[in-house]
Amino acid sequence: MPQAIRYLTKYLEKTGEKLIYSRGLYRYFVTDVMDENIICPYGENDKKFILSDKFSCWEDGEYLGTVSPEVIARLPKVT
C-alpha cells in the first residue's frame, strides 16, 4: 500500500472517520475529473485515483454534476 494511502487511512481513523465501501455503486466508471478533486494516484500504473468524496463528474467537456448515484448512472462503465 502506498505511503500516502497509509497516511490518509491513519489520519481518517484518528479523526473518527471511516472509509466506506460503496456497495451498490459501480466500482469503476469513466469520468474526467478536475485536478483539485484528486487526493492521490492509486494502483501500479497511476491511472486510478483516490478522489475527494464530492468530486465533479465530466463527460466530453460537459459538466454532469457532483458525484451521486444519478450522475454515475449517466457515465460510461468499465466492466
C-alpha positions in Angstrom: 0.0 0.0 0.0 1.5 3.4 -0.9 2.6 5.5 2.0 0.2 8.3 1.1 -2.8 5.9 1.4 -1.4 4.6 4.7 -1.2 8.1 6.0 -4.7 9.0 4.9 -6.1 5.9 6.4 -4.3 6.6 9.7 -5.5 10.2 9.7 -9.1 9.3 9.0 -9.1 6.8 11.8 -7.6 9.4 14.2 -10.4 11.9 13.4 -13.1 9.2 13.9 -14.0 9.0 10.3 -14.1 5.8 8.3 -13.7 4.5 4.8 -16.9 3.3 3.3 -17.3 0.6 0.7 -19.9 1.9 -1.8 -21.9 -1.3 -2.2 -24.5 -1.0 -4.9 -22.5 1.6 -6.9 -20.4 0.7 -9.9 -16.8 0.0 -8.9 -15.3 1.6 -12.0 -16.8 4.3 -14.2 -15.3 6.7 -16.6 -15.3 10.4 -16.0 -13.0 13.4 -16.4 -12.1 15.0 -13.1 -10.5 18.2 -12.0 -7.0 18.1 -10.5 -8.3 19.6 -7.3 -10.6 16.6 -6.8 -7.6 14.1 -6.9 -6.2 13.2 -3.5 -3.6 10.8 -4.8 -2.9 8.2 -7.5 -3.7 4.6 -6.7 -2.5 1.4 -8.2 0.5 0.3 -10.1 0.1 2.4 -13.2 -1.2 5.6 -11.7 -4.3 5.6 -13.9 -6.7 5.2 -10.9 -7.2 7.8 -8.3 -8.5 8.3 -4.8 -10.9 11.2 -5.1 -12.5 13.6 -2.7 -15.9 12.5 -1.6 -17.7 15.2 -3.5 -15.9 15.3 -6.8 -17.2 16.8 -10.1 -18.1 14.4 -13.0 -17.5 15.5 -16.6 -18.0 13.7 -19.9 -16.6 15.1 -23.1 -16.3 18.6 -21.6 -19.9 18.6 -20.3 -20.3 19.0 -16.5 -22.7 16.4 -15.3 -22.7 17.3 -11.6 -21.3 16.3 -8.3 -20.9 12.5 -7.9 -24.1 10.8 -6.9 -25.9 7.6 -7.9 -27.9 9.5 -10.5 -24.7 11.1 -12.1 -22.9 7.8 -12.0 -25.8 6.2 -13.9 -25.2 8.6 -16.8 -21.4 7.8 -17.0 -19.8 5.0 -19.1 -18.9 2.0 -17.0 -15.9 -0.3 -17.1 -16.6 -4.0 -16.8 
